[in-house]
Amino acid sequence: MLVKIVERVKEFSLPGKAGLVVILVVLLVAILAPYISIHPHNISSGPPLVPPGGGHPLGTDELGVDLWAQICYGARVSLLVGFGTALLAALGGGLIGIVSGYLGGWPDKVFMRLIDIMIILPDLPVMIVLAAFFGPSLLNIILVLALFSWVFPARIVRSQILVLKERSYIKSAETYGAGVWYLMWKHFLPEVFPLVAVNMIRLSGRAIVAEAGLSFLGLGDPTSKSWGLIIHHATNFKGIYYTDFWKWWLLYPWLALIIMVISLAFISRELERMVDPRMGR
């Protein structure tokens, strides 16, 4: 299994390999945050607004909290929100897509109309309202983001199931008494998993940006120290753009967010090319 994964990674283009390296580095930073950050991420450890250098590699904020420590711990939040949202949306949307595509009839019509409604809804304003209503916690943010993300894997899986259920081996399995759950686990899931995996990477990047946006608006978990929350505090500081403080307080979390999302986009592109060879032409 590991050999196959390595062989697949070798097929990545240079941007794809670079994106994978970046994600692995971010993952290591998130796991090793208590060991690679010298200072605490939630209490003051020096003078306020110290520029990068000395004991603070990326400087400090207005309270004297080390920015490197905040970015290390903020990586945990981004990964948790991104992959947590993608996993929930992929599981829920994939199951709905399989049921809708295989059963057809009124269940398919109900799910399709629900998907149409979710697609035309302006997701950001509704997410803002729901995040404010449920309260600022990471679990609530993940649930709200998953609520608006399941429609994408659901549509993809449904379209694939509509093709698969007409295949001869599926018809033969049904003739021998195979039920919905047997077909799902033995045939449908192995076939649609690559598409769902690609969609999960896409949803991860989308969820990370959405969480940063909610935190930037002040609707994130105030104890999480996410990258969006760091940017929120920086932009709310009076005179941030008329001083040199933005060069480290605003720039570094913004760069971390952008680099991570771009890396996920590169990986998603490579996986999509492998799943659909026509994209490589």
Phi, psi and omega in degrees: 000313180296322179297319179296320179296317179298319179296321178294319180296325179297336179281350179296148171285174181300315176299323179294317178295319178297318178297321179294319178297317180298315181296321177295320178296316178298321178297317178295319178299318180295318182290319185264017183308316181295339186261332183260351174260119185292320186255160176291156184264356186233359177226158182295139179227013180179186178296153179287147173055045176278132178291163180302140179136164178066230182278356180234096186303325181245013179085188180230166178266196185290344178259001181083017178274134184295128183285327177299318178295320179295321180291322178298313180286331176295332176298325177298317181295314181298315179294319180296313181292315183297305183284329176295315178296316181297320181294314179297315182294321181291317179295310181294311181293321179297317179296317179296320180296320179293313181297315183295314182290324184280315184285320184066205177061214184291327175300320179295318180295319180296313181295321181293321178292323177295318178297318178301318180295316181295327182289320184278346177292137174289103192295319184296311177300320180292321178296322178298315180296315181293319179296321177290326182287315183281340179104156184277090173218154183297321179298316179296321179295317179298317180295319180294316180293320178296327180298330181256007183246343186291339184294329183290308175295330180297315180293319181295314181294318180301314180297324178289321180294324178300328177280316185295320187291350177264358180290154185294323182289333175289317178298321179294319178297321178294323179297325179274011173093016179293132180270180182298315184292323177295314179297323181297310185283325187268333187235309188290310183300314177300328182283321186267350183302316178303319178294320179294322180297317177298316180294327178296319178296318177297314181295328178299311178298319179297319181291322179297317178294319180295318178296319178297322178294316178295319178293322177299326179277000179088015182256006179274177178291117184293346180262359188278333185055044178288166180298322177296325179290324176298316178296322178300312180294323182293315183288337177277353178283126183295130177082016183299325182272354179256006179232181177271003184297327183297336184297336176236322184290321183263324189289315187293314176294327178294317178296318179300317180295313182295314182297320181293317182293319178296320179297317177297324178294320177297316180296318178299320179297317180294316179295322179294323177295325179287321180291319180242094183300341180297335180289337181282351182279000000 
